[in-house]
Amino acid sequence: MRRPRLPAAAVSGAIRALLSVAGFVLLLALALDIVYTSASRPWDFYTYWYACTAALHGRNPYDAGVLTELAQRPVGMPFLYPPITVPLLTPLTLLPVERAAQVWFAVKALMLASLVLLWRRYFLPAASVLLLAAVAIFGFNGACVWDLRAGNVAILEQLLLWAGFAAFTMERRRIFAGCMVAAALFKLFPIAFLALLLVPSKKSSPDWKLAGGALALFVGLVTVPLLAGPAWARDFLRQLPAERPWGIVNPSALGLIDTLLGDHTTPLTSPPFLALGLWVAYGAALVGLSAPTLRRLWRERESTEWVMAGAILYALLVPRMMVYSYLLVLVPVLALITPIVSRLGSGALVAAILVSQALLGRVLGWGYQAPWWVANLAFLMLLGFWLVYLFAGGRHLDSDQRLPPAEP
């Protein structure tokens, strides 16, 4: 009796899937080998593990001395997240710290692959999977490599954000709001994306009620454990570091200002207020330049383009845009800038620019102490892309170059 043969299309699809997986693994291994980072060990993960261990034993996870005592060595980073995140991260302590770090790495690599598939399905359906994987892995100075090596929660945060953005483009605004609240529990700033609920789409009007309810839920999740939890929870408010990150680890407007001023220790709210003044002036100028484009988006009610534009504006304005957070703006840059550049005859040029810093950095020896323009190159590139979009973008795109709607 003959065995039934699989359809040729199914066999071809399985082969393509296996090749894509193999390509992703090879690209990630290559990136881990050549992308320069200042993190030689998963310092952030160690902080999470020892902080949760401290809390389980009734000790203060915000006390650096406690973490050092538990680790029996200095712990590189203090624990900076709200008390609500301690029980969320506690399952990591079920394994010994080194084994848990390995599992965390593997889980985040799977999350990264899932993020690439989500991007392709809902936002860039015409893109090659391997090209998108290469951009995800090498883009903006190997943002994902920084996250994987440091053991941060950035990839998890991005998966939640982009799942929410996909829901937003499909008019599932409650799911979007829930994803934004979940994504913001760690680093707080992403809650700003709830502002997207206040812009109209082709099927929805601004939803102030949902935005207000989601914001209230977020505030409750952050503050109730802070006020009603263990005594150590109040120490979260005293954990803001005196020094602001700058240079290659925080390529941002404020980081660049601090670099140019040569000072990242003076609080923004202390005299002479020079860094604060320059940052506010920059933000006002950027919003002013962006206003005509934002008015166009308001009129056109394109949800997908709102997501892309909002993500880039957020990254350009937020005071603490750590290098691994640049995963947020890879797809927006590809989606908004590639149609513009493709008119010059090279649709792959944007992808090449995105991966160039990570690839050239090793060849040219760019490191942590590189000149200010190298350390902040990711920010300067993003700012340049945004200016291209503002002055050569939306109003010049033909109808067939518009962003496709998200899949239902």
C-alpha positions as CSV (number, residue, x, y, z in Angstrom):
1,M,0.0,0.0,0.0
2,R,1.4,3.4,-1.0
3,R,1.8,6.0,1.5
4,P,0.1,9.3,0.6
5,R,2.5,11.9,-0.6
6,L,2.6,15.4,0.9
7,P,1.6,18.1,-1.4
8,A,4.5,19.8,-3.1
9,A,3.5,23.2,-1.7
10,A,3.6,21.8,1.9
11,V,7.1,20.3,1.3
12,S,8.3,23.6,-0.2
13,G,6.9,25.5,2.7
14,A,8.5,23.2,5.2
15,I,11.9,23.6,3.5
16,R,11.5,27.4,3.4
17,A,10.7,27.4,7.1
18,L,13.7,25.2,8.0
19,L,16.0,27.4,5.9
20,S,14.6,30.5,7.6
21,V,15.2,29.0,11.1
22,A,18.7,28.0,10.1
23,G,19.4,31.5,8.6
24,F,18.1,33.2,11.8
25,V,20.3,31.0,14.0
26,L,23.4,31.6,11.9
27,L,22.8,35.4,11.7
28,L,22.3,35.6,15.5
29,A,25.5,33.5,16.1
30,L,27.4,35.8,13.8
31,A,26.1,38.9,15.5
32,L,27.0,37.6,19.0
33,D,30.5,37.1,17.7
34,I,31.2,40.4,16.0
35,V,28.9,43.1,17.6
36,Y,30.8,45.1,20.2
37,T,29.1,45.6,23.5
38,S,30.2,46.8,26.9
39,A,28.3,43.9,28.6
40,S,30.5,40.8,28.9
41,R,28.1,39.0,31.2
42,P,24.3,39.2,31.7
43,W,24.5,41.8,34.4
44,D,20.9,42.9,34.2
45,F,19.7,39.3,34.6
46,Y,21.9,38.8,37.6
47,T,20.4,41.8,39.2
48,Y,16.9,40.5,38.6
49,W,17.8,37.1,40.0
50,Y,19.4,38.3,43.2
51,A,16.8,41.0,43.7
52,C,14.0,38.4,43.6
53,T,16.0,36.1,45.8
54,A,16.3,38.9,48.3
55,A,12.6,39.6,48.3
56,L,11.8,35.9,48.8
57,H,13.9,35.9,51.9
58,G,12.3,39.1,53.2
59,R,15.2,41.3,52.4
60,N,15.4,44.5,50.4
61,P,15.9,44.0,46.6
62,Y,16.7,47.7,46.2
63,D,19.7,47.5,48.6
64,A,22.8,47.1,46.5
65,G,24.6,45.8,49.6
66,V,22.1,42.9,50.0
67,L,22.5,41.9,46.3
68,T,26.3,42.0,46.7
69,E,26.0,39.8,49.9
70,L,23.8,37.2,48.2
71,A,26.0,37.1,45.1
72,Q,29.3,37.2,47.1
73,R,30.6,39.6,44.6
74,P,29.7,43.1,43.3
75,V,26.5,43.2,41.3
76,G,26.9,45.5,38.4
77,M,23.5,47.1,38.2
78,P,21.0,48.1,41.0
79,F,17.4,46.9,40.7
80,L,15.4,49.8,39.3
81,Y,12.0,48.4,38.4
82,P,8.7,49.0,40.4
83,P,7.8,46.5,43.2
84,I,5.1,45.0,41.0
85,T,7.8,43.5,38.8
86,V,9.4,41.5,41.6
87,P,6.7,38.7,41.6
88,L,6.7,38.8,37.8
89,L,10.5,38.0,37.7
90,T,10.5,35.6,40.7
91,P,10.0,32.4,38.5
92,L,13.5,33.1,37.2
93,T,14.9,32.0,40.6
94,L,13.6,28.4,40.3
95,L,16.9,27.5,38.7
96,P,20.5,28.3,39.9
97,V,21.6,31.7,38.6
98,E,23.9,30.5,35.8
99,R,21.4,27.9,34.5
100,A,18.6,30.5,34.8
101,A,20.7,33.0,32.7
102,Q,21.1,30.4,30.0
103,V,17.3,29.6,30.0
104,W,16.5,33.3,29.9
105,F,18.8,33.8,26.9
106,A,17.1,30.9,25.0
107,V,13.6,32.2,25.9
108,K,14.5,35.7,24.7
109,A,16.0,34.3,21.4
110,L,12.6,32.6,20.8
111,M,10.9,35.9,21.6
112,L,13.1,37.7,19.1
113,A,12.1,35.2,16.4
114,S,8.5,35.6,17.4
115,L,8.9,39.4,17.1
116,V,10.3,39.1,13.6
117,L,7.3,36.9,12.5
118,L,4.9,39.3,14.1
119,W,6.5,42.2,12.3
120,R,6.3,40.4,8.9
121,R,2.7,39.2,9.3
122,Y,1.2,42.5,10.5
123,F,3.4,45.3,9.3
124,L,5.8,44.2,6.5
125,P,4.2,41.3,4.7
126,A,6.2,41.8,1.5
127,A,9.6,41.7,3.3
128,S,11.9,38.8,3.1
129,V,12.0,36.9,6.4
130,L,15.8,36.7,6.3
131,L,16.2,40.3,5.4
132,L,13.9,41.3,8.3
133,A,15.8,38.9,10.6
134,A,19.1,40.5,9.6
135,V,17.8,44.0,10.4
136,A,16.3,42.8,13.7
137,I,19.6,41.2,14.7
138,F,22.1,43.8,13.4
139,G,20.0,47.0,13.2
140,F,20.9,50.1,15.1
141,N,24.3,48.8,16.4
142,G,23.0,45.3,17.1
143,A,20.3,46.4,19.6
144,C,19.1,42.9,20.2
145,V,22.7,41.7,20.9
146,W,23.0,44.3,23.6
147,D,19.8,43.0,25.2
148,L,20.7,39.3,24.9
149,R,24.2,39.9,26.4
150,A,23.0,42.1,29.2
151,G,20.0,39.9,30.0
152,N,17.6,42.9,30.0
153,V,13.8,42.7,29.5
154,A,13.8,44.8,26.3
155,I,12.8,42.0,23.9
156,L,9.9,41.0,26.2
157,E,8.9,44.6,26.4
158,Q,9.1,45.0,22.6
159,L,7.0,41.8,22.0
160,L,4.3,43.2,24.3
161,L,4.4,46.6,22.6
162,W,4.2,45.2,19.0
163,A,1.5,42.8,19.9
164,G,-0.4,45.8,21.2
165,F,0.4,47.9,18.1
166,A,-0.9,45.0,15.9
167,A,-4.1,45.1,17.9
168,F,-4.4,48.8,17.5
169,T,-4.2,48.6,13.7
170,M,-6.9,46.0,13.8
171,E,-9.2,48.3,15.9
172,R,-8.9,46.0,19.0
173,R,-8.2,48.9,21.3
174,R,-8.8,47.2,24.6
175,I,-6.2,44.6,23.8
176,F,-3.8,47.4,22.7
177,A,-4.4,49.2,26.0
178,G,-3.7,46.0,28.0
179,C,-0.5,45.4,26.1
180,M,0.7,48.9,26.7
181,V,0.0,48.7,30.5
182,A,1.9,45.3,30.7
183,A,4.8,46.6,28.6
184,A,5.2,49.7,30.7
185,L,5.3,48.0,34.1
186,F,9.1,47.6,33.9
187,K,10.4,50.9,32.5
188,L,7.3,53.1,32.9
189,F,7.9,55.4,29.9
190,P,6.1,53.2,27.3
191,I,2.8,54.1,29.0
192,A,3.0,57.2,26.8
193,F,1.8,55.1,23.9
194,L,-1.7,55.2,25.4
195,A,-1.8,58.6,23.7
196,L,-2.5,56.6,20.5
197,L,-6.0,56.0,21.9
198,L,-6.6,59.8,21.5
199,V,-6.1,59.8,17.8
200,P,-8.9,58.9,15.4
201,S,-8.8,56.0,12.9
202,K,-11.1,55.2,10.1
203,K,-13.3,53.2,12.4
204,S,-12.8,54.7,15.8
205,S,-13.0,58.1,17.4
206,P,-10.6,59.2,20.2
207,D,-11.3,57.1,23.2
208,W,-10.6,59.2,26.3
209,K,-12.5,56.8,28.6
210,L,-10.4,53.8,27.6
211,A,-7.1,55.8,27.8
212,G,-8.0,57.2,31.2
213,G,-9.1,53.7,32.5
214,A,-5.9,52.1,31.2
215,L,-3.7,54.9,32.7
216,A,-5.6,54.5,36.1
217,L,-4.9,50.7,36.0
218,F,-1.3,51.3,35.3
219,V,-0.9,53.9,38.1
220,G,-2.7,51.4,40.5
221,L,-0.4,48.5,39.6
222,V,2.7,50.6,40.2
223,T,1.6,52.5,43.3
224,V,-0.5,50.0,45.3
225,P,2.4,47.6,45.9
226,L,4.6,50.6,46.5
227,L,2.3,52.0,49.3
228,A,0.8,48.8,50.7
229,G,3.5,46.3,50.0
230,P,6.6,45.3,52.1
231,A,8.6,48.1,53.8
232,W,11.3,47.8,51.2
233,A,8.9,48.7,48.4
234,R,9.2,52.4,49.3
235,D,12.9,52.3,48.4
236,F,11.9,52.2,44.8
237,L,11.4,55.9,44.9
238,R,15.0,56.4,46.1
239,Q,16.5,54.2,43.4
240,L,16.8,56.7,40.6
241,P,20.6,56.7,39.8
242,A,22.4,60.0,40.4
243,E,24.2,59.5,37.0
244,R,22.3,59.5,33.7
245,P,23.5,56.9,31.2
246,W,25.2,58.4,28.2
247,G,27.3,57.5,25.2
248,I,26.9,54.2,23.3
249,V,24.6,52.7,25.9
250,N,22.1,55.5,25.8
251,P,22.1,57.1,22.3
252,S,19.4,59.7,22.8
253,A,18.9,63.4,22.6
254,L,19.6,63.9,26.3
255,G,22.5,61.5,26.2
256,L,24.0,63.5,23.3
257,I,23.5,66.8,25.2
258,D,25.2,65.3,28.2
259,T,28.1,64.1,26.0
260,L,28.6,67.5,24.5
261,L,28.4,69.3,27.8
262,G,30.7,66.7,29.4
263,D,28.4,66.2,32.4
264,H,25.9,63.5,33.1
265,T,25.8,63.8,36.9
266,T,24.2,67.2,37.6
267,P,20.5,66.6,38.1
268,L,18.3,68.1,35.4
269,T,16.4,70.1,38.0
270,S,19.5,71.6,39.6
271,P,21.1,74.9,38.5
272,P,22.2,75.9,36.0
273,F,19.5,73.9,34.2
274,L,21.6,73.9,31.0
275,A,21.0,70.3,30.0
276,L,17.3,70.6,30.8
277,G,16.9,73.8,28.8
278,L,18.7,72.3,25.8
279,W,16.6,69.1,26.0
280,V,13.3,71.0,26.2
281,A,14.4,73.3,23.3
282,Y,15.2,70.3,21.2
283,G,11.9,68.6,22.0
284,A,9.9,71.8,21.2
285,A,11.8,72.2,17.9
286,L,11.2,68.6,16.9
287,V,7.5,68.7,17.8
288,G,7.2,71.9,15.9
289,L,8.8,70.4,12.8
290,S,6.6,67.4,13.1
291,A,3.3,69.2,13.5
292,P,2.4,69.4,9.8
293,T,2.9,65.7,9.4
294,L,0.9,64.9,12.6
295,R,-1.9,67.1,11.3
296,R,-1.8,65.1,8.0
297,L,-2.0,61.8,9.9
298,W,-4.9,63.1,11.9
299,R,-6.8,63.9,8.7
300,E,-6.0,60.6,7.0
301,R,-6.7,58.4,10.0
302,E,-4.2,55.7,9.0
303,S,-3.7,53.6,12.2
304,T,-0.6,51.8,10.9
305,E,1.2,55.0,10.0
306,W,0.2,56.5,13.4
307,V,2.0,53.5,15.1
308,M,5.1,54.0,13.0
309,A,5.3,57.7,13.4
310,G,4.5,57.5,17.1
311,A,7.2,55.0,17.8
312,I,9.9,57.1,16.2
313,L,8.8,60.3,17.9
314,Y,8.8,58.5,21.2
315,A,12.3,57.3,20.7
316,L,13.5,60.7,19.7
317,L,11.9,62.4,22.7
318,V,12.3,60.0,25.6
319,P,15.1,60.9,28.0
320,R,16.4,57.3,28.5
321,M,16.4,55.5,25.1
322,M,18.9,52.7,25.9
323,V,20.7,51.0,23.0
324,Y,18.6,47.8,23.2
325,S,15.4,49.8,23.1
326,Y,16.2,50.7,19.4
327,L,14.4,47.4,18.5
328,L,11.3,49.6,18.8
329,V,12.1,51.7,15.7
330,L,13.5,49.1,13.2
331,V,10.1,48.4,11.5
332,P,9.0,52.1,11.6
333,V,12.1,53.1,9.7
334,L,11.8,50.3,7.2
335,A,8.1,51.0,6.7
336,L,8.3,54.8,6.4
337,I,11.6,55.4,4.7
338,T,12.0,52.5,2.3
339,P,9.1,53.7,0.0
340,I,10.9,57.1,-0.2
341,V,14.4,55.7,-0.9
342,S,13.1,53.1,-3.3
343,R,12.3,56.0,-5.7
344,L,16.1,56.3,-6.0
345,G,16.2,52.8,-7.3
346,S,17.4,50.9,-4.2
347,G,14.8,49.6,-1.8
348,A,17.4,47.7,0.2
349,L,19.4,50.9,1.0
350,V,17.5,51.6,4.3
351,A,18.2,48.0,5.6
352,A,21.9,48.4,4.7
353,I,22.1,51.7,6.6
354,L,20.4,50.1,9.6
355,V,22.9,47.2,9.9
356,S,26.0,49.3,8.9
357,Q,26.9,50.5,12.4
358,A,27.1,47.0,13.9
359,L,29.1,45.6,11.0
360,L,31.4,48.6,10.5
361,G,31.9,49.1,14.3
362,R,34.1,45.9,14.6
363,V,36.1,46.7,11.4
364,L,36.8,50.3,12.3
365,G,37.3,49.7,16.0
366,W,34.4,51.8,17.2
367,G,34.1,51.2,21.0
368,Y,32.6,52.6,24.1
369,Q,35.1,55.5,24.2
370,A,34.6,56.4,20.5
371,P,33.9,60.0,19.5
372,W,30.5,61.5,20.4
373,W,29.2,61.1,16.9
374,V,29.9,57.4,16.9
375,A,28.6,56.8,20.4
376,N,25.3,58.5,19.4
377,L,25.2,57.3,15.9
378,A,22.0,55.3,16.4
379,F,20.2,58.4,17.6
380,L,21.6,60.6,14.8
381,M,20.6,58.0,12.2
382,L,17.1,57.9,13.6
383,L,16.8,61.7,13.7
384,G,18.0,61.8,10.0
385,F,15.4,59.2,9.0
386,W,12.6,61.1,10.7
387,L,13.6,64.4,9.0
388,V,13.6,62.5,5.6
389,Y,10.1,61.3,6.4
390,L,8.9,64.8,7.4
391,F,10.2,66.6,4.4
392,A,10.1,63.9,1.7
393,G,7.6,61.4,3.0
394,G,3.8,61.2,3.4
395,R,2.6,63.9,1.1
396,H,4.9,62.7,-1.7
397,L,3.9,59.0,-1.6
398,D,1.7,57.5,-4.2
399,S,-1.3,55.6,-3.2
400,D,0.4,52.2,-3.9
401,Q,3.3,53.2,-1.6
402,R,1.1,53.7,1.4
403,L,1.5,51.3,4.4
404,P,-0.6,48.2,4.0
405,P,-3.4,47.7,6.5
406,A,-2.7,45.1,9.2
407,E,-4.0,41.6,8.7
408,P,-7.2,40.8,10.6
